[in-house]
Structures are given as C-alpha cells and as structure tokens.
Amino acid sequence: MSTDSTSQGIESTLHENRVFQPPKAGEVGASRWLVESFAEYKSMYDQSIADPESFWATAAEELHWFKKWDGVLEWNAPDAKWFGGGTTNVCYNCVDRQVESGHGDDVAIIWEGEPVDGSGAPVDVRRITYKELQTEVSKLANVLKSKGIGKGDVVTIYMGMVPELAVAMLACARIGAPHSVIFGGFSAQAITDRVQDASSKMIITCDGSWRRGKVVPLKDNVDEAISIMKDSGNQPVEHVLCYGRCHNDIKWGELDRCWNEEMEKASADCPCEQLDSEDMLFLLYTSGSTGKPKGIVHTNGGYMVYTYLTSKYTFNLIPDEKQVYWCTADCGWITGHSYIVYGILPNRVPTVMYEGGPDYPSGARFWQMVDRHKVTQFYTAPTAIRAFMKWGDEHPASCKLDSLQVLGTVGEPINPEAWMWYRNHIGRGVCPIVDTYWQTETGGHVITPLPGATPTTPGSCTHPAFGIDAAVVNTDGEEQPANTGGLMVIRKPWPGMLRGVHGDRQRFIDTYWSTVKINGQPVYTAGDGARRDEHGNFWIMGRIDDVINVSGHRMGTMEVESALVSHESVVEAAVVGMPHEIKGTGIAAFVTPAPGFEASDELIAALREHVGNEIGAIAKPDMIRFTAALPKTRSGKIMRRLLRSIAAGEHEITQDITTLEDFSVVAKLAEKDES
C-alpha cells in the first residue's frame, strides 16, 4: 500500500495493471483512425502546449467565421478571451455550413421516440436532414424574434428529448439569444430558481414527454413555476411557447403560445446573426455545494472550436464514412450540449437522440437501437453501464452490436469491472473505450484516450486532450510524485473553458481560482482528487469533498467503491465518511447486491474481507448497508452528501434534493437500522 505522509496527499491503494492496446481500425470496421499512434498523439499534444495559439488557430480555420479574429488569445487569469475580434455563429457552423457545402440532404439527426407497437418496434422514428433542420431552426428563430427575443435575451428551454429541443437550442444560437436548458425531470422549484437567476424572458417547453411508458407533465411544471414566481414578486417570463408532443391535457394561460401554430405562420428566411466570439452562447446550471445552482457561462467562438475538435478526435468522427453517433445523455446536461448538438453537427456525422428510458419496454432497448440505426460510436455513463450489468447479459447478447467502432463513458469515474463488462459485452472484446474526464465548466473533454492511439487501462481516463496542461498538485501548487494523490488542476487556458458564473463574479473566483496558485498566478482547480501513475495516466479519485480521512490516512472513496464492485455479489456501491469514536471518520458503504445475492451478515463479512485484500485493512468498511437502489440525481450521479447524512444518523435531510430522481430511495434508506 502506498503511503503519503503529507496532509495534502490522497493515498492511492488500489492498483489496476491490465493494459489494452488500441486495435487496428479494420478490427472494428473503421476505415482509419484520425490519430494512428501514441507517438502521433504525443507530437500533436506537445505542439498544442508549446504553441497553443498556432494550434487553436489551425483548428478554428476548419470552421466558418464572418470576420477572422484579431488575436487567438488574451489571458489575464482567470479571464480568457479566445479569437477576440472574430465574429461567427455556432448555428451556422452546425447547420448552414453543411447545406451550403452541398450536404443539405445528409442526415443530421436520427430521433427515436419511446413508445413501441405490439411487436416492440418504435412508433416514432425521424431522420432529419441538414436542410430540414435549417428550415425548422430558421422558422423558430423568427418566432422568437416576433416575441421580442433578441441578442442577449436569455431563453429557458424545458423539454423532453425530442428534435425540437435541438431546434430550440440552435434557433437561440442563430439570433444570439443565450439559452438555459433545464433537464425535463426537474421540479417547478428548480425551474423557478434557474429562470429567476437568468432573468429569462421566455420559456420553451412541451406538453409532456414519454418516460418508461408514462407522460412526464412538463407544461404543468412550467405553470407551477410561473405561479411560484408570481407569488414571489419576481416573474421575468413574458412568453411560454409549448410544443405538442404527447397531446396530454394542459392548461393554456395568458403567456402561452402554441409552437405548432406559431411555426406555421413563420418565415423560413432568417440569416444568422454575426456574433462576437466572446458573446454568451448559453448558460447551464450545475449543482453547487451550497445547494444554490451555479449558472456556468459559455461563449460562442472558443466553445464551438473546442467541442468540434474534441468530438472529432475523441470519437474518430469522419464524414461520408457511414458513421452514426449516439450519446445517450439528455440535452439538459453539458454532455448533451457538447456531444449531441454543438460538437457533433459541425462534424457532419448523424447524431442520434432518444426520448425515453433505457429499459423500456425491456433492458434490450439500447442494443436494439444500436442495431436498428447501425450506431458506430456509442457514448454513455458508468451508472447506465452498471444498470445494464444488473439487468443481465442476455439483453446485449440478443443483438449483433457489430456496427460499433468506439465506446465512450462520461459523467463519473468508471469502476474497472464495469469497464471490462462494457468492453466484452458491448464492444465485442475489441472496441476501444474512451473514458472521458471533463466537467460542465470545461466545456469539453480535458482528459481522454484517443481510440486509435492510446493504450487504455480500466478505470483510467489516461492522457490530456489537446491544449490541456493538466497536473496533479498539492495546495502549494507543487506537482505530486507518481501514484500520489492530489488536486486536479489545469495550468493554462483552453478555448472551451467557462467564462464565469452568471451574476456572481466572486463565486467564480472562489470556486475555481482561489485554491491553488503557481508562480503567483491562479490556476483552474477542478475540485477533483487525482493521481498520475508511472506511465503518465491520470486516475480520478473522486470529488475532493469525497475524500475520507481514516485515522490520519486520506483515502479517495472511488477506490473503495471499485474494490466493492469487483466482488461478484455487488453491482453498485457508494462509499462515504461517517463519524467514528476511535478513527474520527469511518467508512460507510451502501451496496446494491447483484441478482442472486441477498443481504446477510456472511456477505458483509465477505465484502469487508474482500476490500481488505484488494486495498488493505484500513479500507475495510465500518458499516455496510444493502439497498435495492442508490439515491441519484437525474443525471445519474450518486448523491453522496445525502448518504453522508444518512450514515451519520441524521433524521432530518437539510440538503437540496430537488434534483433527486427517486425520493422513495431515501425514505427506504432512512428507515433501516445500521447493519
């Protein structure tokens, strides 16, 4: 077991030694890899660090600019300006550029709705070309303008995963109106908080959305939010535009307008606004430790270039190669913004959108969709992969999955066991896995393998993306030795970086730029613990507030979770700290048993012993509690702060749980006596 005697080091005690070399392109059915070797990656990466302005100028020149930039970068930490003086339009680069280059008949979006017929076939499938997308986006942009929406006016979008959600985002981008997309599962109070913070003049919504065979009443939630805002005396919304998806009963109020009727009247002629590179493209709210959501600001030029380039290289996107790309995220999250819409459309590879649940009507739904649409790149979250494992191997085994070329994971570190299952059962034992590390704040991937170039190890996100000067340091800014944990920082600016927290400059500085300084200059602190191994691979050890200090040893919860999940009886685990009389902090584990295993004292003893063997006696959980499900946010992240309260025996929940997906999980956990 490695040991670090400093108070700033996070001990790394779990070692994974399996290494998988990237396959040859032909082994997965690809024509070629854009980056064909680690040496080629290293050469490109070194150039991107040594001369970032030249590197990013070359990348930006692959896209359309109305006016070329005066300079690539102005940097006065923590403030960056990329492509200053340049004017562009993200919607133009996603849509119009493809139409004007003769590819208007190419498919831009493949959409599948959730409902199925008696044979299990989807009722709703749409294939939307770039020309059709241009028409719809232009019409909606004119609808927005007819309601007084213009450059700088924030539009809130609260919709299900229908193509009209992408249309709404692109229409806002077309006219320079920043959008704030809210995940369709959020409550009226969550809508209220975000609309008021952004001072949104308009909400675009749906009557409802399908989720596991039921209609989610989106419009009702908007109505309730409007009512809450009126009662509070702070109601900035002037118009609500409602798209008819499910045709469930809704109420029409004085602010409401019908999408379908407004679109029928609208002209399809709406030229793109020429926007400054640093004009705001969107706001996206992310959870804060205080409970008050932070409105992360992203701008046009830098974000556009960064998501375009990371999409291209991470997923090996090549137009005209019959590729079909599918990211299973929702556009309410940054993953949907960057890697369903804004990064994929400029690469001219069809992007798949799916409306509903991954297990409706059965656990084979995703794999049937992969076969149906001949998906070549598949991007999902570890929490989904663990669910697939729990549902059984027979579901992927019932499908061919032979179109797949690249697999990706996103959202949290992936346990090695889940990584191996993904490779073997979905990737046919050959598809490379790109384990992508990034955040809402980074705009795009910051550490990731490249599928044809990077040797991969289960659980490691491997090496930095182009232009990312990442390091693991202590709080004095000193780089940590190999296999010693510390803080993940990025030492130089990159185009996709956030430009601020909406309306709260001090929070922007305090959250991201005040923890670490190097040579007197603040550097971006991600809030994650990490280590680099002797091969230079990065390993994410979890959020800094997920580090447990056990008898003076600082341990990342991720490693204990990985040890638990590597046992055959465990499909998912969450580990948090709990008060302990002797150690100060003990280890509490919440475990979901695999099918065929039941909670028992014998299983608790076996799991404690297993963790001891995998990591060391100090990592043995002091408490193991079995649960059918873990409390998660609607983006699939485990709510560890909530579990800490439960482990501490607190009977009243004080955290913000508006993003909790299933409230019954908390009630069941809180009822149980400690094991």
Secondary structure, DSSP 8 states (H G I E B T S, - for coil): -----STT-BB--------B----GGGGT-S--SS-SHHHHHHHHHHHHHSHHHHHHHHHTTS--SB--SEEEEEETTEEEEEET-EE-HHIIIIIHHIIIIITTSEEEEEE-S-B-TTS-BS-EEEEEHHHHHHHHHHHHHHHHHTT--TT--EEEE--SSHHHHHHHHHHHHHT--EEE--TT--HHHHHHHHHHHT-SEEEEES-EEETTEEE-HHHHHHHHHHHHHHHT-----EEEEE-SS-------TTEEEHHHHHHHS-S------EETTSEEEEEEE--TTSS-EEEEEEHHHHHHHHHHHHHHHTT--TTS---EEE-S-TTSHHHIIIIIITTGGGT--EEEE-S-TTSS-TTHHHHHHHHHT-SEEEE-HHHHHHHHHH-THHHHTS--TT--EEEE-SS---HHHHHHIIIIISTTTS-EEE-B--TTTSS-SB---TTT--B-TT--BSB-TT--EEEE-TTS-B--TT-BEEEEE-S--TT---EETT-HHHHHHHHSSS-EETTEE-EEEEEEEEE-TTS-EEEEEEGGGEEEETTEEEEHHHHHHHHHTSTTEEEEEEEEEEETTTEEEEEEEEEE-TT----HHHHHHHHHHHHHHT-GGGS-SEEEE-SS--BBTTS-B-HHHHHHHHTT-SS--S--TTBS-HHHHHHHHHS---
